[in-house]
C-alpha cells in the first residue's frame, strides 16, 4: 500500500467518523425538538379543552364551543403522532450511536496506530491472508 493510499484511507476513515458524529448529533437534536414541540402541543390541547368546557359552562354558543373542542382533539392526535415520531427518532439515534461506536471500536485503534506510526505501511499483498 502506498503512502498516498494510506493517507486516502485515513482521510476516508476520519471523514466517516466526522460524518457519523454529525449524524448522531443531528438525530438527537431533532428528537429533542420533536419532544419539546409534542409537550407544547399537549399543553395547548389541554388548554383548548379547558377553554371549551369553560365556554360551555358560560353558555357560549355550541358552534364556538365545538370549534375549541375539535381543535383540542386535533392537537391530541398531533401529539400522539409526535409520540410515534419520537419513538422512531429514538431508534434512529440509537442506531446512529451504534454505528459510530462500531466504526470506532472496529477501526479506531487501527487508524490511530497507522496515523501515529513512524513506520511506512507494507505493500497491500502483505496484509492478505494465506
N, C-alpha and C positions, 0 to 999 in steps of 0.2 A: 504494500500500500504506500503510495507516495505521500509526501508531506502535504501536498495540495489536497489529496483525497481525505487525509486525516483531518485537516482543518475544515474541509467541507462537511464531513460527518459531525465534527464537534460543533460547527456552526448550526447545522440542522438540528442536532440534539438540543443545543441551547435555545434555538428558536422554538422548538417544540415545548420545552419547559416553560418558556415565557408565555406562549400562547395558552398552554394548559392552566397556568396560574391566572392569566387574564380571564379565561373562560370560567374558571371556578369562581372567581370574584364576581363576575357579571351575573352568573346564575344565582349566587347567594344574594346579591344586591336586588335583583328583580324579585326574588322570593320575598325578601323583606318589604319591598314596595307593595307587592300584592297583599301581603299580610296587613300592612298599615291601612291600605285602601279598604280591605274587607272589614276591618274593625270600624272604620269611619262609616261605611255603608250600613253596617249592622246598627250602629248607634243612631244614625239618621232614620233608619226604618222604624226603630223603636219610638223615636220622637214623632214621626209621622203617624204611627198607630195611636200614640197617646193623644196627639192633636185631634185625630179623627174621633176618638172616644170623648174627648172634652167637647168638641163641637156637637156631637150627638147629644150629650148631656145638656148643652146650652140651646138645644132645639134649632141648630143651624140646619139649613135645608139639606135634604137627603143626597142631592146630587153632589154638593160640595163635600159632604162627609164621605161619600163613596169614593170621590176622587182621591182624597187623602188616604183612605184605606187601601185603594188599588195601588197607589204609589208605594205604600209600605210593603204590600205584598210583592210588588215588582222588585223592590230593593232587597227583600228577603231572598227572593230567587237569585238575584245577582250575587248575594253573599254566599249562598250555597254553591253556585258555580265557581266563585272565587276560592272556596274551600277545596274543590276538586283541583283547581289550577295550582293551589298552594301545595297540595299533596304531590302533584306531578313535578312541580318546581323543586320540592324537597328531594324527590327521587333523582331528578336531573343533577341537583347539587351533589348528592351522594355519589352519583356515577362520575361526575367531574372530579370529585375528590379522590375517588378510587383510581381513576385514570392517571391523575397526577402522581399519586402515591406509587402506583405500579411502575410508571416510567422512571421515577426517581429511584425506587428500590431495585428495579431490574437493570437499569443502565447508569444510574448516577455515579456509583463507585468506579465503574469503568471509565466514564467520561472524565471524572475528577483525576483518576490515575493517569490517563493519557494526557490531559492538559497540563499536569504538573511534572510529568516525566521529562528528564533531560535526555533520555534515550530515544532515538528515532524508531518509528514503527517498523516492524518487519514487513516483508512483501506479503501480500494477501494470501498467497499459497501456504505460508507458514501457519496460518490460522485455521486451515481446513482440517477436518477430522479424517483420520485414516482408518 
